[in-house]
Each structure stands twice: as C-alpha cells, then as structure tokens.
Amino acid sequence: MIAVLAIFCLTANAQKARHLSGDITIQPMIGVSEGILSGKYNNFIFRSDDPRTGLTIGAEGEYFTNTRNLSLTAGLMYTQQGWMGKGTGPQTTKLNFINVPLMVNFYVLKGLALKLGLQMGFRVSATEGNESVGDLYEGFNLSLPIGVSYEFKSPITLDLRYIPALTPINKDSNSDWKMRSDVLTLTIGYKFELFTL
C-alpha cells in the first residue's frame, strides 16, 4: 500500500484538473481481491495470514460537489472474498459478494483522492471445497472501506482499498467465535464523463 501511494504522490503534480463541480462520471473497474479472515475467539483477537486471492469487477458513479476537492461515489461490485484455512489440510472458504460501496472522496492533490465510506455486502454464494456452507454464514455484511485512488490523464484510475468488516460473518456469532470477512482490493478503471448538473 505504501509503495502504491508513493507512486501516486510522485506523479500527482503532473496532472491537470479534469473535473468541475457538478460533473458526473461512470467508471467500469476490474482488479484483484485478497480475502482475509479476522475476528475474536473468546478474548483472543486473530487475523489469518492465508488470504484468498480472487476477482473484483463492477462500476462506480462519481459526483463532484460544489465543495472544493470533494466528491461522492456509489458503486456496484462483484467481489470474491473468503480465506484459506489449514486444518487437516488446505481448505478455502469462498464467500462471493455483491457489494455496494458509498464513498466520500477528498482530492488532496490533482488526481489523488483519499476515500472513506460505508459498504453494504450481499452474499451470493458460500462454499468450502465442493460443499455449500451458506447455512453457516450471514447473507448481509457491513464494512468500512478506506482507500486511495489516482486518476491519470488517460483517464485511467488506480484504486486501492482496505475494507474491514463491521459485522460478524458467521451466523453463530454469539458463540466464542466472532468471524469477520475483511478484504483488500486493487482495481483499474476508466472514467467516462456523463454530464454536468
């Protein structure tokens, strides 16, 4: 994350302002996701070091407000989440979601935005190996996406987000286990300007 941010910062001053107040854009996006298991067992906080690598794809609309350097985005993303597990043998928990991120973006430099928001996730499948395990995991997940993006002159955009879950993913979360499905995403997108309000 630090390396990507450094690259953004080194090239940020080379870009001219691309968007004015009232502009609305749409951005198809595609990239990779790293699903991470975290949570609490009794009073012990844990975090898996075996992420599941997957795909994330979707689109995001952005509205540039009248407030200087501030924009709002809403998206629809399909994201492969989950984690790897090592018990009697390697086993991958595959949790696939349709996510709806709602973000506030603050442009600290031309093209470089810091991002914070809220994400609603709707699970579409849950498997371990060849077995469906949908009865073990919640169908809805609430997360707090935090990220950084940089829009080149192209206007191709790179976007990096860490998305920790706010709600447990396991249905029996009142037990000793409280499991969360966190995710890290890196996407590339292309912004199309639709119109100006």
C-alpha positions in Angstrom: 0.0 0.0 0.0 2.8 2.4 0.9 4.6 1.7 -2.4 1.5 2.3 -4.5 0.8 5.5 -2.6 4.3 6.7 -3.2 3.9 6.2 -6.9 0.7 8.2 -6.8 2.3 11.1 -5.0 5.4 11.2 -7.3 3.2 11.6 -10.4 0.3 13.6 -8.9 1.6 17.1 -9.8 1.8 16.2 -13.5 -2.0 16.1 -13.9 -4.3 19.0 -14.7 -7.7 19.2 -13.1 -10.1 17.0 -15.0 -13.4 17.6 -13.3 -15.5 20.6 -12.3 -18.2 21.0 -9.7 -21.4 19.2 -10.9 -19.6 16.7 -13.2 -21.0 13.1 -13.0 -18.8 10.3 -14.2 -19.2 6.5 -14.5 -16.2 4.2 -14.1 -16.1 0.5 -15.0 -13.5 -1.3 -12.8 -11.7 -4.6 -12.6 -9.0 -5.9 -10.4 -7.9 -8.4 -7.7 -9.2 -9.0 -4.2 -7.5 -10.5 -1.2 -10.0 -12.0 1.3 -8.9 -12.1 4.9 -10.3 -13.8 7.9 -10.2 -11.8 11.2 -12.2 -11.7 14.4 -12.2 -12.8 18.0 -12.1 -16.1 19.8 -13.0 -15.7 23.5 -10.8 -12.7 24.3 -8.1 -13.5 21.7 -8.0 -11.3 18.6 -6.9 -13.2 15.5 -6.2 -12.5 11.8 -5.5 -15.1 9.2 -2.2 -14.9 7.3 -3.6 -17.1 4.4 -5.8 -14.8 2.2 -7.9 -15.9 -0.7 -7.0 -14.2 -3.9 -9.9 -13.5 -6.2 -11.6 -11.2 -8.7 -13.4 -7.9 -8.2 -15.4 -6.3 -11.0 -18.1 -3.7 -11.3 -18.7 0.0 -11.8 -18.8 3.2 -9.8 -20.5 6.6 -10.4 -19.0 9.8 -9.1 -20.5 13.2 -8.4 -18.2 16.2 -8.0 -19.7 18.5 -5.4 -19.6 22.3 -5.1 -17.3 21.8 -2.1 -13.7 22.2 -3.2 -11.9 18.9 -3.7 -14.8 16.8 -2.5 -16.8 14.1 -4.5 -19.3 11.3 -3.7 -19.3 7.9 -5.2 -21.7 4.9 -5.3 -20.8 1.6 -6.8 -21.9 -1.9 -7.5 -19.1 -4.5 -7.3 -18.9 -8.3 -7.5 -16.1 -9.4 -5.2 -14.6 -12.8 -4.4 -13.8 -12.9 -0.7 -13.1 -15.6 1.9 -9.9 -17.1 3.2 -7.6 -20.1 3.2 -7.6 -22.5 6.1 -5.1 -25.0 7.3 -6.5 -27.7 9.5 -6.2 -31.4 8.5 -5.4 -30.0 5.0 -5.6 -26.8 3.0 -9.2 -25.7 2.5 -10.5 -22.5 1.0 -13.7 -20.8 2.2 -15.1 -19.0 -0.8 -17.6 -16.1 0.0 -18.7 -14.2 -3.0 -20.5 -10.9 -2.6 -22.3 -8.2 -4.5 -21.0 -5.1 -2.7 -22.5 -1.5 -2.7 -19.8 0.9 -1.6 -20.8 4.5 -0.8 -17.7 6.7 -0.5 -16.6 10.3 0.2 -13.5 11.3 -1.7 -11.2 14.1 -0.8 -8.7 15.2 -3.5 -5.6 16.1 -1.6 -3.7 16.7 -4.9 -4.8 16.8 -8.6 -6.0 13.3 -9.4 -5.1 11.9 -5.9 -8.0 11.1 -3.6 -8.3 9.7 -0.1 -11.5 7.7 0.3 -13.8 6.7 3.2 -17.2 5.3 3.3 -19.7 2.5 4.1 -20.2 -0.7 2.2 -23.2 -3.0 2.2 -22.5 -6.6 1.1 -24.9 -9.2 -0.1 -23.6 -12.7 -0.2 -24.4 -14.7 -3.4 -22.5 -17.9 -2.6 -20.6 -19.7 0.2 -18.6 -22.9 -0.4 -15.8 -24.8 1.3 -14.2 -27.3 -1.1 -17.2 -28.6 -3.2 -19.7 -28.2 -0.3 -22.2 -25.4 0.1 -22.0 -23.8 3.5 -24.5 -21.0 3.1 -26.2 -22.0 6.3 -23.1 -21.1 8.3 -22.6 -17.5 7.1 -24.7 -14.4 7.1 -26.2 -13.1 3.9 -25.5 -9.5 4.7 -22.2 -7.8 5.7 -21.5 -4.2 6.6 -18.0 -2.8 6.0 -15.9 0.4 6.3 -13.9 0.9 3.1 -10.8 3.1 3.4 -8.7 3.8 0.4 -6.7 5.9 -2.0 -7.1 6.4 -5.8 -5.2 8.2 -8.5 -6.6 9.3 -11.9 -4.2 9.6 -14.7 -4.7 12.0 -17.7 -5.9 8.9 -19.7 -8.3 9.0 -17.6 -7.3 5.6 -16.2 -7.7 5.3 -12.5 -5.9 3.0 -10.0 -7.8 2.4 -6.8 -6.6 0.6 -3.6 -9.0 -0.1 -0.7 -8.8 -1.9 2.6 -12.3 -2.9 3.6 -12.6 -4.2 7.2 -16.0 -5.7 8.1 -18.1 -4.1 10.9 -20.4 -7.1 11.3 -19.6 -10.8 12.0 -19.9 -13.1 9.0 -20.7 -16.3 11.0 -24.3 -16.9 11.9 -23.4 -18.3 15.3 -21.7 -15.0 16.3 -23.0 -15.3 19.9 -20.7 -18.2 20.5 -17.0 -18.0 21.4 -16.2 -17.3 17.7 -16.8 -13.9 16.1 -15.5 -14.1 12.5 -15.2 -11.2 10.0 -14.6 -11.3 6.3 -12.2 -8.4 5.5 -10.9 -7.7 2.0 -8.2 -5.7 0.2 -8.8 -4.7 -3.4 -6.7 -3.2 -6.1 -8.6 -2.2 -9.3 -8.0 -0.3 -12.5 -10.8 1.7 -14.1 -11.7 4.1 -16.9 -13.7 7.2 -16.2 -16.4 8.4 -18.7 -17.9 11.8 -18.1 -21.7 11.6 -18.5 -22.9 15.1 -18.0 -22.8 18.1 -15.7 -25.5 19.2 -13.3 
